[in-house]
Amino acid sequence: MSISPTTTRSIRAKIALVPALSLGLLGGSVAMAAPAQANYDGHDDRHGCTVKPLDPKDLRGKWVDFRIKVDCDGKDGKKAVHIRQLRYEDEKGPRRTDDFLGRSHFFEHIKKSDDAKIIHSVDKVRNLDHRGAEEVYHLVSFRVQKDNGHWSDWTEWKKSDVVEIRR
């Protein structure tokens, strides 16, 4: 029994069509996801409030200020902002497991007339590398409570830039 050339081409054409369709479907989902990522500017908005992790600031010695900027528009009255923060020492290399330094929670009460606030979260960074410099960063996530008592959902975690701290 032999297979005719037309049947062989037909099967080959069908087999070639599967990856092409898969790539087309994948490309379509990537195109759908792209606009959400394109507008990312480092912070989310919840009930008119934004929270942004600022670059850590070296306070000399072992102390670092992991600063957070909180800004709410004054349109909706009083608000409470609940911020959670995670602090890390950045590790390079193949195993790349960053060292956890600590966590904090902050509650800020914002009035209509308040300007943007900077929260100072000072932490001691021990010498984990034993080589002199440490690279540190922090993550923040937040939610907002309007004066009606309802809390928003938590935002995704936002990361500051990694900053080198000299010893």
N, C-alpha and C positions, 0 to 999 in steps of 0.2 A: 504494500500500500504506500502510495506516495502523496505528499502534500503539494498541491499546486502553488505556483508563485503568487497568485492572487490571494489565496487564503493566508499565506505567510505574511504578505504585506499588510493584510487587514489586521492580523493579530499584532504585528509590530506597531502598526498605527494606533491600535487601541492601547497597547502598553505604553507608548510614548505620550498618549493623551493624559494618562493618570498623573504623572509628575507635573505636567503643564497646568492641569486643573488645580492641583494641590498648591502650586506656587501662586496661581491666580487668586485662590481663596486666601492664602496667607498674606499676599500683598494687599488684598482688600481690607483685611483686619488691621494690618499695620497702618494703612492709610486712614482708617477710621480712628485709630488711637493717637495718631500724630497731632491733631489740633490741641488736644488736652495737654500734651507735653510741651508744645510750642509756646504756650502762654505761661509756663512756669517761671516765676520770678523770685523764688526762694521763700515764699510764705503764702499761707492760705488766709482767706477772709471768712470770719464767722461773725454774724450779726454786726457787721461793720467794724470788727476788730481784726488787726493783723499782729502776729507775733513772729519775730525773726531772730534766729540765733546770730549774734554778732561774732566776729573773730575773737578768739580768746586773747587776753591782754596779759603780757608778762609783767608781774609786779615785782620782779627780782627775787632771787633766792628760790624758794620752793613754792611760792604763791602765784596763782593764776586767777584772773577774773574772767569767768565764763559769762559774759554779758548777754542780756536778752533785751530786745527792744519791743515794747508793747505800745500800740497806737490804735485808738478807737475814735471813730467819728462821733460827734456829739448829737446826732439826729435822734437816736432812740432812747435817750435818758440814761439812767444809771445802769451799769453792767458790772458783773463780776467775771474776771478772767482767771481760769484755773490752768496753770502751766506745769507741765512735767518736763524734767530735764535729765539727760543721761550724759555723763562725762567720760571720755576715753583718752587713752594714750595710743597713738597710731603705731602699728607694727608693720614693718616691711618684711619681705621675704616670702618663701614658698608656703609656710604654714599660716601666715597672716591672721593671727587671732589677736585683735586689739585688746589691750588691758583695760578693764573696767575700773574707773576711778571713783565713781559715786553717782548718786541720784539726788534730786531735790524736787520739791513741789512748792509752787508759789500761788498765792491767791491775791490778786490785785483788784481793788474796787475802783471803778472808773466813773467819774461824774461827767456830765455834758461839757463842762468848761475845761477839763483836763487836757493838757498837751501830751505828746508822746512821753513815755517813761522808759528809763533804762534800769533794768534790774541787775544788780551786781551780785553775782554768785561766786564768791571767792573760795577757792579750794586749794589745799596743799597737794602738790604733785611730787610724789616721791621719785627718786632716781631709779627707774625700773630697768633701764638699759645698761647702766653702769658705764656709759661711754661719754657722758657729758650732756648732750642735748636731748630733749624730749620733744616729740611731735604730738600735739593735743588738739582735740576738737570736742564739740558737744552737739547733742541732738535735742530738739524741743518739739513738743506737741501740745496743743491747747484746745480748750473748749470755752464757750462763753455762756453766761446766764444773763438773760435780759431781766428787766425789773418785773416781768410777769412770772418769774420763777422757773421758766423752762430753760434747760441746758441744750446747747447744740451738741452734735456729735464731735468726737475727738478728731483733730486733723491728723494727717499723716505726719510721720517724723520728718523734720527738716534738719539738715546738717550744716554746721558752720564750715568755713574753710579750715584746713589743717594748718596750725601755726607751730613753728619751731620755738621752743623755750630753751634759752641758754642757761647753763649752770655756772 
